[in-house]
Amino acid sequence: MKTILLAAMALVVACWLPARAAEPALVNGPDTISFTQYRDWRIDFIQQRERQLTAQLGQTGLSQADRDRATREKAYYDRQAAMPTDQRDHMFHARFDLIDANHDGIVDRAERAAWHDKQQARYSHEASAGTRH
């Protein structure tokens, strides 16, 4: 029973906060991250999430709400994976530019920490308001 409860809690967290988890080494990790490193990390993350969500959707006993949420999230990552390279890189670059506050082409620890704090506040607010954008 305890294992089922822990698995269910992990599933809820994985479904509810995918974007929050989607940033490489936000506070810890290398001192700097280039766009190329960020792009490569995002591509790998998308592939991992697609595999995780496929496995999740294959589980029996998943509530309809959880199944619907996972289906929407998988469709989101499937669309990103299927994008032409230039379109996908443009999308990644827009996000990278938001993180790179001083626009020097490198994201440092302070910028990652600031982005992490901003995202944490956003998702905490959305969770408390019961919304998700």
C-alpha positions in Angstrom: 0.0 0.0 0.0 2.8 2.4 0.9 4.5 1.7 -2.4 1.3 2.4 -4.4 0.8 5.7 -2.5 4.4 6.8 -3.2 4.1 5.8 -6.9 0.8 7.8 -7.1 2.4 10.8 -5.5 5.3 10.6 -7.9 2.9 10.4 -10.8 1.0 13.5 -9.7 4.3 15.5 -9.3 5.5 14.3 -12.7 2.3 15.3 -14.4 1.8 18.6 -12.6 5.3 20.1 -12.8 6.8 19.0 -16.1 8.0 22.5 -17.1 9.5 23.1 -13.7 11.6 20.0 -14.0 12.6 20.9 -17.5 15.6 23.0 -16.9 19.1 21.6 -16.7 21.1 22.0 -13.5 19.2 25.0 -12.4 21.1 25.9 -9.3 23.8 23.2 -9.2 25.8 21.9 -12.1 28.3 23.6 -14.4 29.2 27.2 -13.9 27.9 28.1 -17.3 25.6 26.6 -20.0 25.8 27.5 -23.7 22.8 27.5 -26.0 24.2 24.3 -27.6 24.3 22.5 -24.2 20.8 23.8 -23.4 19.5 22.6 -26.8 21.1 19.2 -26.4 19.7 18.8 -22.9 16.2 19.8 -24.1 16.2 17.3 -26.9 17.3 14.5 -24.5 14.7 15.6 -21.9 11.9 15.5 -24.6 12.9 12.0 -25.5 13.0 10.9 -21.9 9.5 12.4 -21.2 8.0 10.8 -24.2 9.3 7.4 -23.0 8.0 8.1 -19.4 4.6 9.2 -20.6 4.3 6.2 -23.0 5.0 3.9 -20.0 2.6 5.8 -17.8 -0.2 5.6 -20.4 0.4 1.9 -20.6 -0.4 1.4 -16.9 -3.7 0.0 -15.8 -5.6 1.7 -13.0 -4.7 5.2 -14.1 -7.6 7.6 -13.4 -9.2 9.3 -16.4 -8.0 12.7 -15.2 -4.4 11.4 -15.0 -4.7 9.7 -18.3 -6.1 12.9 -20.0 -3.3 15.0 -18.4 -0.6 12.5 -19.5 -2.1 12.3 -23.0 -2.0 16.1 -23.3 1.5 16.3 -22.0 2.7 13.5 -24.4 1.1 15.3 -27.3 3.0 18.5 -26.3 6.4 16.6 -26.3 5.5 14.7 -29.5 4.9 18.0 -31.3 8.2 19.3 -30.1 10.0 16.1 -31.2 8.4 16.2 -34.6 9.2 19.9 -35.3 11.7 20.8 -38.0 15.1 21.4 -36.5 15.1 25.1 -37.3 11.7 25.7 -35.8 12.5 23.7 -32.7 15.8 25.5 -32.3 14.0 28.8 -32.6 11.7 27.8 -29.8 14.6 26.7 -27.6 16.5 29.9 -28.3 13.5 32.0 -27.2 13.4 30.1 -23.9 17.2 30.3 -23.5 17.1 34.1 -24.1 14.6 34.4 -21.3 17.0 32.6 -18.9 20.0 34.5 -20.2 19.1 37.7 -18.5 22.2 39.7 -19.6 22.1 38.2 -23.1 25.7 37.3 -23.3 25.0 33.9 -24.9 25.9 32.0 -21.7 23.6 31.1 -18.8 25.5 31.3 -15.5 24.6 30.0 -12.0 23.0 33.3 -11.0 20.8 33.4 -14.1 19.8 29.8 -13.5 19.0 30.5 -9.9 16.9 33.5 -10.8 15.1 31.5 -13.5 14.4 28.7 -11.1 13.0 31.1 -8.5 10.8 32.7 -11.1 9.5 29.4 -12.4 9.0 28.1 -8.8 6.9 31.1 -8.0 4.9 30.8 -11.2 4.1 27.1 -10.7 3.4 27.5 -7.0 0.9 30.3 -7.8 -0.7 28.2 -10.5 -1.0 25.2 -8.2 -2.6 27.2 -5.5 -5.0 28.8 -7.9 -5.8 25.4 -9.5 -4.7 26.6 -13.0 -2.1 25.5 -15.4 -0.9 27.4 -18.5 
